[in-house]
Amino acid sequence: MKNMNKANFTGSEITEMIVGLNRLARNLWWTWNQESQEIFQDLSPRGWQNLYHNPVAVLHEVSEYELRVRLQDPEFARRVKDVLHAFDEYLRDKETWAAKNAPEFAANPIAYFSAEFGFHESLPIAAGGLGVLAGDHTKAASDLGLGLVGISLFYREGYFMQGVTADNWQQEYYRLLNPRNLPMEPVLNAQGEPVVCSVRVAMSQVYFQAWRVNVGRAMIYLLDCDRPENEQHFRDLTLRVYGGDSTTRIMQEMLLGVGGVRLLRTLGYSPSVFHMNEGHAAFLVLELAREKMAEGKTFALALEETKQECIFTTHTPVEAGHDRFSPELMEYAAQKFKSQLKITTEQLMGLGRVHPENAGEPFCMTVLALKGSRSANAVSELHGDVSRQMWNCLFPDLPKEKVPIGHITNGVHLMGWMKGPVRRFWRRKFSTMRMETPANQAMGDTTSFWARKPTFSWESEVNSPAFWQRMTDPAFISDEELWALRYKLRRELIEFARRRLLIQGQRVTERDYITFDHLLNPDALTIGFARRFATYKRAPLIFQQFESIVHLVKDRQRPVQFVFAGKAHPRDDEGKKFIQHIIHLSKYSELQGNLVFIENYDIHVARQMVGGCDVWLNNPRRPLEASGTSGMKAGSHGCLNLSILDGWWREGYDGTNGFAIGGDTHPESIEEQDRLDSENLYKALTEEVIPSFYNRDAMGIPRQWLQRIRRAMATVVPQYTTWRMVQEYVQKYYQVH
Ligand SMILES: *Cc1c(COP(=O)(O)O)cnc(C)c1O
């Protein structure tokens, strides 16, 4: 602490801090460290906002001279030093969970393959939940000290941005990302040149370079085809997330699976496990087999050995979610590769077919992944059941229950999702707590978890059930302060929505004009719905009972309002019709002013919404929501789930910690299901949600509602984290028993 009272820092100390800040900006650790974010925000508040919370870009905006001058402010320099110190401590920490429980992966990491990773809004290379899960998996692996290296593609235009035309039709537009302004670094060889590898695709050799994204202690490599050696159409292979037609798709997947393994080998990795996060990466099975055949092994032996190295997670029971390629396309894209494997077309096609001899059957990536891995899992209990049923055809001799697909329910990375006001709430809570209860700090008092370490950091305990158990104790947190926190979060969302709607409003005609500063009511029960507009998620379901919903919205004593967001897949016109319908209602119907649609759903919008809404609505057509994760992000903010008992909520709901739509069954007929769910949704809303939210005591406090929030925090939050999830992956699947 010798610098504590020093007014000035030496030139070399300042240089050290500048180097440190640049290192920090290029490690996504800052995405789950509030103090880091505040430093970059303070450097340029306007830049932070305009550059969409991107520290690398902010550092490019601030001159080196300004930075040196600003660091002469002792208070600011102190904060920078503290953050850099915490960052170094994090990176150096040897006493991690994995050091004790899974040290073998330090030298031979898990290679985690995913077509998308969602870490933060400043690196928009994810399309949705799959990518966000991969990002949260990586963050937790880093926190736990688990050896993990990720593989994905660098999409130069990322995922599309959503605009809306005058007739409320989704319009996709793309912006070229500038690698220089992103939190990633080129992968270079000893000569300082880009490391370049190649994959044989169709008749061409396709070359790629790579970018490294630092995620705490973990690293992700993004493959990038934009190389001068390639013809233009191959340079564009990595332009967009799931871009183009099935030809682009199969080529992207060859790059991901085959190219990913080659890059890892070139960089000297020998992973102990190859984890395929969804079937997109399944071609890695073929590359691993090829390597073994190059050592002289037969195809059968090579495949058997490969299988022992791979595990596979399936993420959806929706048919369209499983890539299938025609025999012709496979022949075209993989013929050269096939000859390297020295197998026949029938053998190759057989690996992706349920019935290998059926020449008409397309090649399915999920089938390849299942045939090429030692174990497979679904992402919730019910999804496990559905997946075993779905793939029983691959194991015709086994009864459904014996089909070797298990499950690990998804989670979220808590600290990556927790909004600033909630963090400050806990920070303050524990600083006062410690002053008030010095006696608790006595060592050996195992019940007071915050007292275990002399320098307690609440953040290090935030993933433990004991931390959240405290929420059930009104002496620890009063109803009043919890309600105040809820108000703060709701207002933040509403003001965010007003700002966004104002920008969107540029496309609205005079007639649709709404006074944006009066849009939405900060006192009203706010219901949120945001996710991909896949039709099975049934975004407009709640408006089926339109007259009744208008009635609820117009109730002056107990008003209800809705915030919607979400993107439809560029080729999904049905999904776009849902968007059109909802925006139309928000502009022209009696719901105007009480229903808003926020354009361009992404991680930032998601964070605002799961934080600020009172209720998180989820009404998929059961059992198609394999898990769902956005509802898990809601928990730590005191936003309650109102959901069909599908995916994770079927396990998470216990009758006291949120709301259920319907029961643990669903009718066969889709029409019947839609009708029933719509009825049950309305019923839950009017009989449980609204009465509970508006049941206030003399002080104006909704005690019952807050009780439910407490239950949700105690039961849901610590259970549905990627900390728990990654530990399960290690123990059930990564480690061989
Ligand atoms: C969390 C998240 C998702 C996934 O949400 P679901 O509930 O699984 O639909 C999708 N997109 C973004 C931007 C997210 O943050």
The ligand as an ORCA input file, in Angstrom:
! r2SCAN-3c Opt
* xyz 0 1
  C     -30.000    -15.674    -22.893
  C     -30.142    -15.279    -24.303
  C     -30.795    -16.114    -25.208
  C     -31.390    -17.437    -24.809
  O     -32.623    -17.258    -24.192
  P     -33.726    -18.407    -24.162
  O     -34.478    -18.202    -22.936
  O     -32.953    -19.709    -24.120
  O     -34.525    -18.268    -25.386
  C     -30.900    -15.690    -26.518
  N     -30.393    -14.526    -26.925
  C     -29.754    -13.698    -26.080
  C     -29.217    -12.412    -26.597
  C     -29.607    -14.042    -24.747
  O     -28.975    -13.215    -23.911
*
